[in-house]
Amino acid sequence: MSTIAEVELPANEFALRQALVSIPGAEFEVVRLAAHESDHVMPYVRVSGAETETITEALESDPSIEDAELLDDLGDELLYRMNWVENIRVIMHILLDEGGTVMEMHGQDDRWHLRILFPTRDALSATHEFCTDKGLTFSIKNIYDLKQSTGRGEFGLTEDQYTALVTAAESGYFDVPREVTMSELAAELGVSQQALSERLRRGHKTLVESALRVGDASFGDDY
């Protein structure tokens, strides 16, 4: 059963640790994340809450960043493409070992906040155990199981959106690299690629905007 977890990571145990603490109040939002092999991550990061010069200096001095390319300056926020090479063991484990998908990720001051879709509850447990073994902090704040009986209604998804999201997660569509193509997934569901793309996009939008902000914490004994 697919599981969504809201977690927190301390900045000093993760990427951008120096940049976050050196610019109090600035927000770093990851808008796209890709793992490359097993030693670096290339995220697109939107930064706001500080002057461009201050942000540039902080990124240049952060040892977890090998490269940071400014792609767009919108005045009140900057968009960067970065290459993270240090303190990324947690995210690499989630993406490559457990087949997880980072749905939302933002850092501010001394902490990172993430919403992660795991293909199973066991994958979440394995990530928690991995962090414990490595002496890393993986603080779970909320857990949502996408149950067939309650998940669709609770999260505001249509039946087609729910089926598309769960099938995609269980088939490895969100894995890095993907285990199944859009064409193969569409064939499995008996719909066109365009219809599937719309269901995934709208379903994902619904989850982020509404589902992940409701419900009490549901922690198992393992956490």
GUSEMI-344877 format. One record per residue (C-alpha): chain; x, y negated, z negated; residue in one letter. Coordinates in nm, 3 decimals, decimal comma, padded with zeros to 5 digits. Example, Ala and Ser with C-alpha at 12.3 -4.5 7.8 and 13.67 -1.06 7.14 Angstrom:
2
(r A (01,230 00,450 -00,780) A)
(r A (01,367 00,106 -00,714) S)
This chain:
223
(r A (00,000 00,000 00,000) M)
(r A (00,141 -00,339 00,101) S)
(r A (00,224 -00,573 -00,186) T)
(r A (00,285 -00,947 -00,208) I)
(r A (00,508 -01,074 -00,487) A)
(r A (00,574 -01,427 -00,606) E)
(r A (00,923 -01,443 -00,754) V)
(r A (01,178 -01,693 -00,881) E)
(r A (01,556 -01,682 -00,845) L)
(r A (01,798 -01,908 -01,033) P)
(r A (01,993 -02,134 -00,799) A)
(r A (02,328 -02,032 -00,946) N)
(r A (02,272 -01,672 -00,831) E)
(r A (02,159 -01,755 -00,478) F)
(r A (02,249 -01,953 -00,166) A)
(r A (02,271 -02,334 -00,176) L)
(r A (02,341 -02,316 -00,549) R)
(r A (02,568 -02,621 -00,540) Q)
(r A (02,353 -02,827 -00,304) A)
(r A (02,037 -02,779 -00,512) L)
(r A (02,185 -02,884 -00,844) V)
(r A (02,381 -03,174 -00,694) S)
(r A (02,067 -03,341 -00,553) I)
(r A (01,803 -03,343 -00,830) P)
(r A (01,450 -03,358 -00,694) G)
(r A (01,541 -03,272 -00,335) A)
(r A (01,340 -02,987 -00,184) E)
(r A (01,482 -02,719 00,045) F)
(r A (01,212 -02,529 00,235) E)
(r A (01,306 -02,229 00,449) V)
(r A (01,080 -02,231 00,755) V)
(r A (01,240 -01,937 00,935) R)
(r A (01,473 -01,665 00,815) L)
(r A (01,672 -01,401 01,002) A)
(r A (01,926 -01,150 00,874) A)
(r A (02,226 -01,078 01,095) H)
(r A (02,406 -00,751 01,029) E)
(r A (02,474 -00,723 00,656) S)
(r A (02,693 -01,019 00,569) D)
(r A (02,511 -01,337 00,663) H)
(r A (02,168 -01,495 00,695) V)
(r A (02,068 -01,768 00,941) M)
(r A (01,774 -01,972 00,807) P)
(r A (01,610 -02,286 00,939) Y)
(r A (01,577 -02,518 00,640) V)
(r A (01,369 -02,835 00,602) R)
(r A (01,521 -03,076 00,346) V)
(r A (01,345 -03,375 00,191) S)
(r A (01,369 -03,601 -00,112) G)
(r A (01,715 -03,752 -00,060) A)
(r A (01,914 -03,974 00,175) E)
(r A (02,067 -03,815 00,485) T)
(r A (02,423 -03,895 00,377) E)
(r A (02,368 -03,739 00,034) T)
(r A (02,223 -03,422 00,186) I)
(r A (02,503 -03,396 00,442) T)
(r A (02,774 -03,426 00,177) E)
(r A (02,605 -03,167 -00,045) A)
(r A (02,576 -02,914 00,237) L)
(r A (02,935 -02,966 00,350) E)
(r A (03,067 -02,895 00,000) S)
(r A (02,846 -02,592 -00,073) D)
(r A (03,057 -02,271 -00,052) P)
(r A (02,756 -02,054 00,033) S)
(r A (02,715 -02,230 00,369) I)
(r A (02,949 -02,152 00,656) E)
(r A (02,775 -02,387 00,896) D)
(r A (02,485 -02,634 00,884) A)
(r A (02,365 -02,791 01,209) E)
(r A (02,122 -03,083 01,195) L)
(r A (01,848 -03,013 01,450) L)
(r A (01,603 -03,293 01,379) D)
(r A (01,582 -03,610 01,169) D)
(r A (01,221 -03,709 01,101) L)
(r A (01,308 -03,991 00,866) G)
(r A (01,162 -03,846 00,547) D)
(r A (01,291 -03,495 00,613) E)
(r A (01,572 -03,318 00,797) L)
(r A (01,566 -02,983 00,976) L)
(r A (01,885 -02,773 00,969) Y)
(r A (01,996 -02,442 01,110) R)
(r A (02,233 -02,286 00,857) M)
(r A (02,455 -01,985 00,815) N)
(r A (02,454 -01,848 00,460) W)
(r A (02,746 -01,622 00,372) V)
(r A (02,758 -01,610 -00,010) E)
(r A (02,516 -01,511 -00,287) N)
(r A (02,273 -01,349 -00,043) I)
(r A (02,268 -00,990 -00,174) R)
(r A (01,908 -01,016 -00,293) V)
(r A (01,766 -01,145 00,034) I)
(r A (01,968 -00,897 00,242) M)
(r A (01,837 -00,611 00,028) H)
(r A (01,478 -00,731 00,070) I)
(r A (01,503 -00,773 00,448) L)
(r A (01,728 -00,485 00,550) L)
(r A (01,690 -00,216 00,283) D)
(r A (01,326 -00,253 00,178) E)
(r A (01,167 -00,388 00,496) G)
(r A (01,030 -00,693 00,318) G)
(r A (00,912 -01,015 00,480) T)
(r A (00,977 -01,355 00,323) V)
(r A (00,652 -01,544 00,376) M)
(r A (00,742 -01,859 00,185) E)
(r A (01,064 -01,983 00,030) M)
(r A (01,160 -02,317 -00,121) H)
(r A (01,425 -02,435 -00,364) G)
(r A (01,440 -02,737 -00,592) Q)
(r A (01,672 -02,836 -00,876) D)
(r A (01,792 -02,510 -01,036) D)
(r A (01,545 -02,259 -00,891) R)
(r A (01,420 -02,083 -00,577) W)
(r A (01,055 -01,981 -00,537) H)
(r A (00,964 -01,702 -00,293) L)
(r A (00,653 -01,519 -00,170) R)
(r A (00,748 -01,182 -00,028) I)
(r A (00,544 -00,917 00,152) L)
(r A (00,669 -00,567 00,069) F)
(r A (00,548 -00,264 00,269) P)
(r A (00,486 -00,073 -00,056) T)
(r A (00,485 -00,132 -00,431) R)
(r A (00,784 00,105 -00,447) D)
(r A (00,984 -00,135 -00,228) A)
(r A (00,919 -00,412 -00,479) L)
(r A (01,021 -00,184 -00,766) S)
(r A (01,339 -00,088 -00,580) A)
(r A (01,428 -00,455 -00,532) T)
(r A (01,371 -00,525 -00,901) H)
(r A (01,592 -00,227 -00,991) E)
(r A (01,859 -00,338 -00,741) F)
(r A (01,878 -00,683 -00,902) C)
(r A (01,891 -00,535 -01,252) T)
(r A (02,177 -00,306 -01,153) D)
(r A (02,369 -00,597 -00,997) K)
(r A (02,314 -00,823 -01,297) G)
(r A (02,095 -01,059 -01,093) L)
(r A (01,777 -01,233 -01,203) T)
(r A (01,457 -01,141 -01,014) F)
(r A (01,172 -01,298 -01,207) S)
(r A (00,832 -01,171 -01,088) I)
(r A (00,552 -01,423 -01,149) K)
(r A (00,258 -01,267 -00,964) N)
(r A (00,180 -00,949 -00,772) I)
(r A (-00,103 -00,896 -00,523) Y)
(r A (-00,183 -00,551 -00,384) D)
(r A (-00,359 -00,560 -00,046) L)
(r A (-00,627 -00,311 -00,143) K)
(r A (-00,875 -00,206 00,122) Q)
(r A (-01,165 -00,245 -00,121) S)
(r A (-01,091 -00,597 -00,248) T)
(r A (-00,797 -00,747 -00,060) G)
(r A (-00,979 -00,869 00,250) R)
(r A (-01,254 -01,051 00,064) G)
(r A (-01,024 -01,182 -00,208) E)
(r A (-00,781 -01,331 00,041) F)
(r A (-01,044 -01,464 00,283) G)
(r A (-00,929 -01,245 00,573) L)
(r A (-01,157 -01,112 00,843) T)
(r A (-01,162 -00,735 00,884) E)
(r A (-00,962 -00,763 01,209) D)
(r A (-00,700 -00,989 01,048) Q)
(r A (-00,665 -00,762 00,747) Y)
(r A (-00,622 -00,452 00,964) T)
(r A (-00,370 -00,626 01,189) A)
(r A (-00,155 -00,753 00,900) L)
(r A (-00,152 -00,426 00,706) V)
(r A (-00,086 -00,214 01,016) T)
(r A (00,194 -00,449 01,122) A)
(r A (00,358 -00,432 00,779) A)
(r A (00,330 -00,055 00,750) E)
(r A (00,455 -00,002 01,107) S)
(r A (00,766 -00,215 01,056) G)
(r A (00,667 -00,508 01,278) Y)
(r A (00,791 -00,756 01,016) F)
(r A (01,118 -00,569 00,959) D)
(r A (01,456 -00,712 01,064) V)
(r A (01,513 -00,576 01,320) P)
(r A (01,158 -00,481 01,416) R)
(r A (01,065 -00,114 01,416) E)
(r A (00,775 -00,165 01,657) V)
(r A (00,706 -00,415 01,934) T)
(r A (00,401 -00,637 01,973) M)
(r A (00,300 -00,427 02,274) S)
(r A (00,323 -00,100 02,081) E)
(r A (00,133 -00,242 01,786) L)
(r A (-00,140 -00,378 02,012) A)
(r A (-00,174 -00,038 02,179) A)
(r A (-00,205 00,130 01,838) E)
(r A (-00,486 -00,108 01,743) L)
(r A (-00,651 -00,092 02,085) G)
(r A (-00,638 -00,467 02,151) V)
(r A (-00,451 -00,700 02,385) S)
(r A (-00,121 -00,855 02,281) Q)
(r A (-00,281 -01,200 02,287) Q)
(r A (-00,564 -01,089 02,058) A)
(r A (-00,317 -00,927 01,818) L)
(r A (-00,094 -01,235 01,815) S)
(r A (-00,391 -01,456 01,726) E)
(r A (-00,503 -01,220 01,447) R)
(r A (-00,156 -01,208 01,293) L)
(r A (-00,106 -01,583 01,315) R)
(r A (-00,448 -01,672 01,175) R)
(r A (-00,431 -01,401 00,911) G)
(r A (-00,087 -01,515 00,798) H)
(r A (-00,208 -01,876 00,780) K)
(r A (-00,506 -01,770 00,568) T)
(r A (-00,285 -01,574 00,329) L)
(r A (-00,043 -01,861 00,279) V)
(r A (-00,307 -02,133 00,242) E)
(r A (-00,552 -01,951 00,018) S)
(r A (-00,477 -01,594 -00,085) A)
(r A (-00,143 -01,654 -00,247) L)
(r A (-00,277 -01,929 -00,469) R)
(r A (-00,552 -01,727 -00,638) V)
(r A (-00,565 -01,443 -00,887) G)
(r A (-00,394 -01,375 -01,213) D)
(r A (-00,064 -01,199 -01,250) A)
(r A (-00,092 -00,823 -01,215) S)
(r A (00,225 -00,674 -01,352) F)
(r A (00,296 -00,306 -01,380) G)
(r A (00,487 -00,142 -01,662) D)
(r A (00,805 -00,143 -01,452) D)
(r A (00,836 -00,524 -01,472) Y)
